């Protein structure tokens, strides 16, 4: 490889661009020496949870921001999936109302188990049916995924149910596999689940067991038929609909008679449902679903790991409800490992305030694993591992190959490392990667400017600027000595980082202008935008993190609108037009009114947005514009036509309606309208005319809004740090991120937010 090609490859490589972990894939660069003891304790906890005869196991994983909690969890998740040891579920940033937190957890769990693998395109030639029938081999101890060679793996739940069907249905004696009919297979399946799954449930959870078992078989059969790529498109659409209805039932939606008929089950079962308002949540039913799924996974030797990250960000009410529900799961369910991860000081404060009762804390903290800074030897190994990964498959020029042979840290340089950690006894992994990133950029520039001099400099003495920046007698994370800017802001800066925290003018990254404040703002905006994009990609790669859930979507919209309502708190006018707001433009003011349910009755609207606009439209003596309006917001994510009809009935009969109503759907769950629902919707449309609007929220737009909120959650946890050019880190506060969103008009890029803030017709 020529010198020019190697330099181009060097500039394109970004081995230290990310100093945090956001997905299991980020843990592929693994250094076993880092947190080895903590990782082994986590593996031991998983083994104990798998073998416990009764109850699950809770683990608390805590430490300071940046010490490697996310990396440790990603390593554990990657090994769990790679070794087929179980199912790993990450629950993050719970926004649903406290009463809906258990529903959100279960719905996220069900979504994780029912994620469908992408199907390969159909061919014109019919292909053999997947396994033809499930009983063409002798019954035995079949694991999940035990299919014929070449079969495509289905959702995790399908694999678990496949095993149960194989064990429930005997192999025909001298008969073709298809001789066992569907109804007979259903009865045998339900009989097995009654004996081996429902019988393990607490007494209060057993009444729903038969209904859940019947829906599980309908789901299995639908996914099984969907694997038949020779079937017509019409049949594929039918079974996709059946699978969706079954998934929604497992997430807590009550089914109407038409849905039961699609599942080919007795509609009379609707009479066994609790006599509650359509759309209400039955926590005991959700707990039963979760316990049955845990038992199915246990029989398939698949441990279920549910990790709750950044729990310190939850409101007090959400935190209490989450602990209560997790406590119940650990008491009643086997084969479960619950990991509660967060910042140690914040979790201790929550416990001290009594939000976590001692009994619940003892169950959820059966083992407490604390992470600390790492040794300098482990920190150096982290850099060496990332460098080796970056250079895999690269053909080096002769002089570079010779330099790498002499110095395992080339092009960073062993001399640079020795100078950078002089006086330290340990380091924070995030700081180490940040130092290396700044040094990598510097070496790229130096090699491109003067190749020979840069090689000599790397080999002999390192970079003088990096040497001067090395603190003495401090642990990683303390601010370097002047004149360099502080790596971590002081306590007085905790409420927000300002431009003067960056040190001397012009000391940062180049190309951002002369003004230090503008330089800081642009750096923050670019970095925050990059962080949002990373979160968005992470959410889109794992749809279970954004399960179709009305409670979570309501919480996300409320959180977003509350932030917009508070934009004026730090002097930023919000404009609905593109570009920065003008000083003389009309200003919008917003407030949010939450409609809470009363016993036995759901509110007509999930929340009401109150808007007021004031200001002058033109110049001169033209009168000031002042106008206000209310927008009622309804989030409708359900397959239950009865629930949909009840929603429109409440809307049509509202005696004190707002000026406008927006009904929001999740595009993944089409609106379910029966006869009554159609009639009630038409009545509501006649009443509101053009001021009743409908919006299908796409998964991409949903993930955009969720990613923005996730970055704010990182800031609340003190986990959002921007790299300084010298390798230090500056911590960004929640307010810094909100200000960046306001500057860039990020919220107004959402069509749904634009619609909610627009005036009525």
Residue pairs with C-beta under 8 A, 6 or more apart in sequence:
1 9
1 394
1 395
1 396
1 397
2 397
3 397
3 451
6 394
6 396
6 397
6 400
7 444
7 447
7 448
9 394
10 411
10 443
10 444
10 447
11 444
11 448
13 390
15 386
15 387
15 389
15 390
15 436
15 440
16 383
16 386
16 433
16 434
16 436
16 437
16 440
17 437
18 26
18 433
18 534
19 66
19 429
19 430
19 433
19 434
19 437
19 721
19 723
20 66
20 70
20 71
20 430
20 719
21 27
21 70
21 71
21 73
21 74
22 70
22 534
22 535
22 538
23 74
23 538
23 541
23 542
24 74
24 77
24 78
24 81
24 88
25 78
26 71
26 74
27 71
27 74
27 75
27 77
27 78
28 78
28 389
29 385
29 386
29 389
30 75
30 385
31 378
31 381
31 382
31 385
32 39
33 374
33 375
33 377
33 378
33 381
34 68
34 71
34 374
34 378
34 381
34 382
34 429
35 68
35 71
35 72
35 371
35 374
38 61
38 72
38 369
38 370
38 371
39 72
39 75
39 76
41 367
41 369
42 59
42 61
42 72
42 76
42 339
42 369
43 76
45 57
45 59
45 337
45 366
45 367
46 76
46 80
46 85
46 86
46 303
46 305
46 337
48 57
49 56
49 57
49 303
49 335
49 336
49 337
50 86
50 301
50 303
50 335
52 334
52 335
53 334
54 334
55 330
55 331
55 332
55 333
55 334
56 294
56 329
56 330
56 333
56 334
56 335
56 336
56 337
56 338
57 330
57 336
57 337
57 338
57 366
57 367
58 326
58 330
58 337
58 338
58 339
58 340
58 363
58 364
58 365
58 366
58 367
59 337
59 338
59 339
59 340
59 365
59 366
59 367
59 368
59 369
60 339
60 340
60 341
60 347
60 364
60 365
60 367
60 368
60 369
61 69
61 72
61 73
61 339
61 340
61 341
61 369
61 371
62 69
62 341
62 342
62 343
62 344
62 347
62 368
62 369
62 370
62 371
63 69
63 343
63 344
63 370
63 371
63 372
64 343
64 344
64 371
64 428
64 477
65 343
65 430
65 717
65 718
65 719
65 721
66 428
66 429
66 430
66 431
66 477
66 719
66 721
66 729
67 371
67 372
67 373
67 374
67 428
67 429
67 430
68 371
68 374
68 429
68 430
69 309
69 341
69 371
70 309
71 429
72 371
73 90
73 307
73 309
73 339
73 341
76 88
76 305
77 88
77 90
77 305
77 307
79 85
80 86
80 87
80 88
80 303
80 305
81 88
84 145
84 302
85 302
85 303
86 297
86 302
86 303
86 304
86 305
87 112
87 113
87 156
87 297
87 302
87 303
87 304
87 305
88 305
88 307
89 108
89 109
89 112
89 304
89 305
89 306
89 307
89 544
90 307
90 309
90 542
90 545
91 104
91 105
91 108
91 306
91 307
91 308
91 309
92 308
92 309
92 310
92 545
92 710
92 713
93 310
93 313
93 706
93 709
93 710
93 713
94 101
94 104
94 105
94 314
94 318
94 322
94 552
94 555
95 552
95 555
95 556
95 558
95 559
95 709
96 103
96 104
96 318
96 549
96 551
96 552
96 554
96 555
97 551
97 554
97 555
98 315
98 317
98 318
98 320
98 321
99 281
99 321
100 281
100 551
100 552
100 555
101 318
101 321
101 322
101 325
102 281
102 283
102 286
102 287
102 321
102 325
103 251
103 252
103 281
103 283
103 286
103 549
103 551
104 547
104 549
104 551
104 552
105 306
105 322
105 325
106 251
106 252
106 286
106 287
106 289
106 290
107 251
107 252
107 547
107 548
107 549
107 552
108 544
108 545
108 547
108 549
109 290
109 293
109 304
109 306
110 157
110 247
110 250
110 251
110 289
110 293
110 547
111 247
111 251
111 543
111 544
111 547
111 548
112 156
112 544
113 155
113 156
113 157
113 160
113 293
114 155
114 156
114 157
114 219
114 243
114 247
114 250
115 155
115 156
115 543
115 544
116 154
116 155
116 223
117 152
117 153
117 154
117 155
119 152
119 229
120 152
120 229
122 229
122 230
123 229
126 230
127 229
127 230
129 227
129 228
129 230
130 147
130 151
130 152
130 224
130 227
130 228
131 147
131 148
131 151
131 224
132 177
132 178
133 177
133 178
133 180
134 162
134 165
134 166
134 169
134 185
134 224
135 166
135 169
135 170
135 171
135 172
135 177
135 180
136 171
136 177
137 166
137 171
138 171
139 166
139 167
139 169
139 170
139 171
142 162
142 163
142 166
142 167
143 163
143 300
143 301
144 156
144 159
144 160
144 162
144 163
144 300
144 302
145 153
145 159
146 162
146 163
146 166
147 153
147 162
151 227
152 227
153 159
154 162
154 223
154 227
155 223
156 302
157 216
157 219
157 293
157 296
158 219
158 220
158 223
158 224
159 300
160 293
160 296
160 297
160 300
160 302
161 216
161 217
161 219
161 220
161 296
162 220
162 224
163 299
163 300
164 189
164 192
164 193
164 296
164 299
165 185
165 189
165 217
165 220
167 192
168 185
168 188
168 189
168 191
168 192
169 180
169 185
169 188
169 189
170 188
172 179
172 180
182 221
185 217
186 214
186 217
189 213
189 217
189 220
190 210
190 213
190 214
190 217
193 209
193 213
193 216
193 292
194 209
194 210
194 213
196 295
196 299
197 209
197 213
197 292
197 295
197 296
197 299
198 206
198 209
198 210
198 213
198 292
200 291
200 295
200 334
201 209
201 288
201 291
201 292
201 332
202 291
202 332
204 284
205 284
205 287
205 288
205 291
205 332
207 272
208 284
208 285
208 288
208 289
209 288
209 292
211 269
211 272
212 250
212 288
212 289
212 292
213 292
214 263
214 265
214 269
215 246
215 249
215 250
215 263
215 265
216 246
216 250
216 292
218 242
218 246
218 263
218 264
218 265
219 242
219 243
219 246
219 247
219 250
221 242
222 239
222 240
222 242
222 243
222 246
223 239
223 243
225 231
225 235
225 239
226 236
226 239
226 240
226 243
241 262
242 262
242 263
244 639
244 669
245 255
245 259
245 262
245 263
245 639
246 263
248 255
248 548
248 638
248 639
248 640
248 669
249 255
249 259
250 289
251 547
251 548
251 549
252 281
252 282
252 285
252 286
252 289
253 638
253 639
253 640
253 643
254 270
254 273
254 278
254 640
254 642
254 643
255 263
255 270
255 639
255 640
256 270
256 640
256 641
256 642
256 674
257 267
257 270
258 641
258 674
259 639
259 640
259 641
260 266
260 267
260 269
260 270
261 267
274 282
274 285
276 282
276 600
277 600
277 601
277 602
277 646
278 640
278 642
278 643
278 645
278 646
279 602
279 638
279 640
279 643
279 646
279 647
280 597
280 602
281 551
283 325
287 325
287 328
287 329
287 332
290 329
290 333
291 329
291 332
291 333
293 304
294 304
294 333
294 334
294 335
294 336
295 333
295 334
295 335
297 303
297 304
297 335
298 334
298 335
302 335
303 335
303 336
303 337
304 335
304 336
304 337
305 337
305 339
306 336
306 337
306 338
306 339
307 338
307 339
307 341
308 322
308 326
308 338
308 339
308 340
308 341
309 341
309 342
310 341
310 342
310 713
310 714
310 716
310 717
310 719
311 319
311 322
311 340
311 341
311 342
311 347
312 342
312 343
312 346
312 347
312 350
312 716
312 717
313 713
313 716
313 717
314 322
316 355
319 350
319 355
319 356
320 355
320 356
323 355
323 356
323 357
323 360
323 361
323 364
324 360
326 338
326 340
326 360
326 363
326 364
327 359
327 360
327 363
327 364
329 336
329 338
330 336
330 338
330 363
330 364
331 363
338 364
340 347
340 364
340 365
342 717
343 717
343 718
343 719
344 370
346 717
350 356
351 361
356 364
372 426
373 426
373 427
373 428
373 475
373 476
373 477
374 382
374 426
374 427
374 428
374 429
375 426
376 421
376 424
376 425
376 426
376 427
379 421
379 426
379 427
379 429
379 432
380 409
380 417
382 429
382 432
382 433
383 409
383 412
383 417
383 432
383 433
383 436
384 408
384 409
386 433
386 436
387 408
387 409
387 410
387 412
391 404
396 404
399 455
400 410
403 410
403 411
403 455
403 458
403 459
404 410
406 459
407 413
407 414
407 458
407 459
408 414
409 416
409 417
410 458
411 440
411 443
411 447
411 458
412 436
412 439
412 440
412 443
412 458
413 439
413 443
413 458
413 459
413 462
413 463
415 458
415 459
415 460
415 461
415 462
416 439
416 458
416 462
416 463
416 466
416 467
417 462
418 462
419 462
419 466
419 467
419 470
420 435
420 466
420 467
420 469
420 470
420 727
421 427
421 470
422 470
422 472
423 470
423 471
423 472
423 473
423 474
424 471
424 474
424 475
424 476
425 475
426 475
426 476
427 475
427 476
428 475
428 476
428 477
430 721
430 729
431 476
431 477
431 487
431 727
431 728
431 729
432 476
434 721
434 723
434 727
434 728
434 729
435 466
435 727
436 727
437 723
437 727
438 466
438 723
438 724
438 725
438 726
438 727
439 463
439 466
439 727
442 463
442 465
442 466
443 454
443 458
446 453
446 454
446 457
447 454
447 455
457 463
465 726
466 726
466 727
468 484
469 480
469 484
469 726
469 727
469 728
470 480
471 478
471 479
471 480
471 481
472 481
477 487
477 488
477 729
478 487
478 488
479 485
479 486
479 487
479 488
479 490
479 728
480 486
480 487
480 726
480 728
483 503
483 504
484 503
484 507
484 724
484 726
484 728
485 501
485 502
485 503
485 507
485 724
485 726
485 728
485 730
486 501
486 728
486 730
487 724
487 727
487 728
487 729
487 730
488 721
488 728
488 729
488 730
488 731
489 497
489 501
489 730
489 731
493 501
493 731
494 731
494 733
495 733
495 735
496 733
496 735
496 736
497 730
497 731
497 732
497 733
497 736
498 520
499 516
499 517
499 519
499 520
499 521
500 516
501 730
502 508
502 516
502 519
502 520
502 724
502 730
505 514
505 516
506 514
506 516
507 725
507 726
508 519
508 520
508 523
508 724
508 725
509 519
509 523
509 725
512 518
512 519
512 522
512 523
513 519
513 522
521 740
521 743
523 722
524 722
524 732
524 736
524 740
525 740
525 743
525 744
527 722
527 723
528 711
528 732
528 737
528 740
528 741
529 744
531 711
531 714
531 720
532 704
532 707
532 708
532 711
532 746
533 707
535 706
535 707
535 710
535 711
536 703
536 704
536 706
536 707
538 545
538 707
539 545
539 546
539 703
539 706
539 707
539 710
540 699
540 700
540 703
543 699
545 706
546 552
546 699
546 702
546 703
546 706
548 637
548 666
548 668
548 669
549 637
550 635
550 636
550 637
550 638
550 666
553 635
553 637
553 664
553 666
553 697
553 702
554 606
554 607
554 635
556 702
556 705
556 706
556 709
557 607
557 633
557 635
557 664
557 705
557 752
557 756
558 592
558 594
558 607
559 709
560 705
560 708
560 709
560 747
560 753
561 590
561 592
561 607
561 609
561 753
561 756
562 592
563 712
563 738
563 741
563 747
564 574
564 590
564 747
564 753
564 757
565 589
565 590
565 591
565 592
566 738
567 573
567 574
567 738
567 742
568 574
568 587
568 589
570 735
570 738
570 739
572 581
572 739
572 742
572 743
573 581
573 583
573 585
573 587
574 581
574 587
574 588
574 742
574 748
575 581
575 582
575 585
575 588
575 745
575 748
576 588
576 748
576 754
576 757
576 758
577 585
578 745
578 748
579 745
580 743
580 745
584 615
584 616
585 615
586 613
586 614
586 615
586 616
586 617
586 625
587 613
587 614
587 615
588 611
588 612
588 613
588 757
589 611
589 612
589 613
589 614
590 609
590 610
590 611
590 612
590 757
591 609
591 610
592 607
592 608
592 609
592 610
593 607
593 608
593 609
593 610
594 607
595 603
595 604
595 605
595 606
595 607
595 608
596 603
597 603
602 646
602 650
604 632
604 634
604 650
604 651
604 654
605 632
605 633
605 634
605 658
605 661
606 633
606 634
606 635
607 632
607 633
608 630
608 631
608 632
608 633
608 658
609 630
609 631
609 632
609 633
609 756
609 757
610 628
610 629
610 630
611 628
611 629
611 630
611 631
611 757
611 759
612 626
612 627
612 628
613 625
613 626
613 627
613 628
613 759
614 624
614 625
614 626
614 627
615 624
615 625
616 622
616 623
616 624
616 625
617 625
627 759
629 658
629 659
629 660
629 759
629 760
630 658
630 659
630 660
631 658
631 659
631 660
631 661
631 662
631 756
631 760
632 657
632 658
632 660
632 661
632 662
633 661
633 662
633 664
633 756
634 647
634 651
634 661
634 662
634 663
634 664
635 664
636 644
636 647
636 663
636 664
636 665
636 671
637 665
637 666
637 669
638 644
638 669
638 672
639 669
639 672
640 672
641 672
641 673
641 674
641 676
641 677
642 674
642 676
642 677
644 671
644 672
644 673
644 674
644 677
645 673
645 674
645 676
645 677
645 679
645 680
648 677
648 680
648 681
648 683
648 684
649 676
649 680
651 657
651 661
651 680
651 684
651 692
652 680
652 683
652 684
652 687
657 687
657 688
659 691
659 760
660 688
660 691
660 692
660 693
660 760
660 761
661 684
661 688
661 691
661 692
661 693
662 693
662 694
662 695
662 755
662 756
663 692
663 693
663 694
663 695
664 695
664 697
664 752
665 671
665 694
665 695
665 696
665 697
666 696
666 697
666 702
667 696
667 697
667 698
667 699
668 699
673 681
684 692
685 692
689 761
690 761
691 760
691 761
693 755
695 751
695 752
695 755
697 752
701 750
701 751
701 752
704 749
704 750
705 750
705 752
705 753
708 741
708 746
708 747
711 720
711 737
712 734
712 737
712 738
714 720
715 732
715 733
715 734
715 736
715 737
716 734
718 731
720 731
720 732
720 737
721 729
721 730
721 731
721 732
722 729
722 730
722 732
723 729
724 730
740 746
741 747
747 753
748 754
748 757
